[in-house]
Structure formats: structure tokens, C-alpha cells
Amino acid sequence: MRILYADSVDEHAVDRLAAAGHSPVVRSELTAESLPDAIVGYEVLVVRSTKVTAETIAASEGLGLIVRAGAGTDNIDSAAASASGIYVCNVPGRNAIAVAELAMGLILALDRRIPDNTADLRHGKWDKKTYTSADGLFGKQIGIIGLGDIGLAVAERAKAFGMTVIAQRKANRSDAALAAIRSIGIRLVDTQSELLASSDIVSIHVPKSDNTLGMVDDAFLAAMPDGAYLINTSRGDIVDEEALLRALDTGRIRAGLDVWNNEPGSGQDSFTSPLARHPGVVGTHHIGASTDQAQRSVADGTVETIESYLNGDPINCVNIRREPSGESCLTIRHLDRVGVLAQVFAVLRSHGLNVQQMQNQVFTGGQAAVASIHVGTAPNEAVVAALSEIDEVLYVTTLPAVG
């Protein structure tokens, strides 16, 4: 299988794929504009920051899998991929520690004014009088918005600094997440307003979505107390940059940012940003996940994602409908013989029933199997009768789909 890496990658991952008989090709110089011409002939595409546009997907022919070597997939046109039947998968959690470490570094840099210290020293200026005014982090309260792997990792590190950690209470958290919250000692508050008003530091770790786009706006920033820090290592579009500039100009808050609106699409380029130039900002070049440790882990996760795709069960797929769909679910117990399912599908087609989802599982011993098939409309008695008449079909049941 031919695999194209359109970004740099740990060589260990390339060696693993080559040893398994695949043909991985690394072309880290590719951009969103040049990728459509390069994608032809590849079955798997792996990217980090390179944008995968609808043009790339249209030009891809045999492409079946796009892997984002990281968590967020907003640099991939998932709608175009879905329309072409191409899996989009990510590798979540592997870089959580690296991003959390950078978030803590930004907090420390703001509190101790480390970049300004360094700049003055490099220009031959000694100003200990100015830089001894740091307040310190011990006893401060940090509000974390987004308690996924990264948010929890930040919480653990903040606790180690002697900080109080708060987050907003959510109704749909998993048992594992709730256990982690209890273990770390995170205090939950009822509303975001309460979190913002009582936090010396607000650290954001949410994915880009319709609900989070521009969430850090004038009202959000106005709710933060004087002297607070805003930390964003998630996505640039989470922040309304004009609103943040207005808040920074008042001197009320300062910000540590690793992500920006309109970031360049390549690793090296010119970048003009009033926000990045603001004296109230400590900024980095979207490097949160860019440690050797994290990249090795992500590279291994990428290989595991490709292997799961080859096994017919892709993991961490973001554009596959997971909840049951369709109006009814047909359960068909049948002998495990060649052509049985082909006969089943022929019956469904002849009655105008569209298959929404299906799974076929073979029992131990390889004699029998069971197919669960979700169809768009409820099958009538004639469909059930036709299916039951297939020689290798043992039993047919139909129930409303549970969604």
C-alpha cells in the first residue's frame, strides 16, 4: 500500500511501515496548493498541519484514509472526504503532555516575564528592579475550559505548582473522566461565568467547532478579573483576536498564545499579526505538540491507525456515524457460506431498502454468523419472507432501530 506523509514524521514510523511491506513516502515540502498534484496513486495520506482541501480529495482517486497525526482535524475537509467515502481519523491523546508542558511554560513566562528578561539581557540591559515584581503561581486559581486529555494534563501540573484547579460541571462526562477529575482534585463550578470571574488564569483546551468558534469574545474577556492570564494552546479561531486586542490594550489581562488566526500553511513563512506583536502577549509558533517524545508517540499512533484501517476497523474515525441509523434493524442468523450476504442484499435492493449500517459477525467454529443490518425504512412481511426463503438463512427478526 502506498502511503504519503505530507509533513515531517519520525523515521521509526516509516521504518515500521516499510518493514510491513508498505511503500511510505515522506514529502514534508508539500503544501495545500501542491498536494492535489502529488496525491494521485496513494491510498493513505498522513498530515500534521498541511491542509487537505476538497481539491486534494477530488484528485486523489484511490485514497481511502486520511490520518491527522494529532487530535484536531479542522485542517481536513471532512465533508468532502465523507462525500467520497474516505475515512478521516485522528490520533488523540498522544501529544497531551507536550501541549500541557507548553501551557505551563506560557504561564510561567507571563508571570516571570521571561521573554522580556531574555530580550533585555541580549541587548546588554540589566533591569533586576523591574523584573522582581512577579507575583508567583502558588495559591493561584486556574480555570480550565475543556477537560480532555490535555486539559487534565494541565490540571495535574497546575496542582503540582500548588494551584487550585476549577472547571465547569458537564452532564455528559464519562465515568473515566469523572474519576480523573476526582483523582486530581478539580473543583467543579456550575457556569462558565463563575469560572471566569474566579480564575487568575484561564487555560483553553477545546476543539474547534461551531460552538467554540470565537468563544473568547468581549463578554468572555470582560468576565475575567483584572490581572488574569488567558492561555490558548487549542485553536486560533477559538479567540476573537480583535476582542483580545481591545482587552490587552486596557492592561487588564495578559495572554500566552501558541495558536493564531490565519497561521501560515507551512513550517516557515512570513507572519504578520498585531496580536503576536502586542507587549501583553507571550507567543509561540504553534509548537505545543512538537516535542520529540510527543512526535514519536503520535507517529506510533499513526501506524496503529493505518494498521486498523487495513484490518477493516479504523480507529478514532471522526467522520463515521457511530450511533445507529435507519428506521429498522434486521437481524439475520445465517450459515457462514459464500454468497449468502449477496442474496440478502439482492432481496433488500429488489424491495427498495437502503442499507445504512451493517455488521456481520462469525461465531466460533466458523459454521454460522449473524448480520445486523440497519435499513432506511421498515421492511414489510414480504421482505422478511423473501429473506427467510434463502436456504442458508436460519432466522430473521426485525426491530425498530434504537438511536
Summary of the structure (lengths in Angstrom):
residues: 403
radius of gyration: 26.0
end to end distance: 36.2
largest distance: 90.7
contacts: 1254
relative contact order: 0.11
helix: 35%
strand: 21%
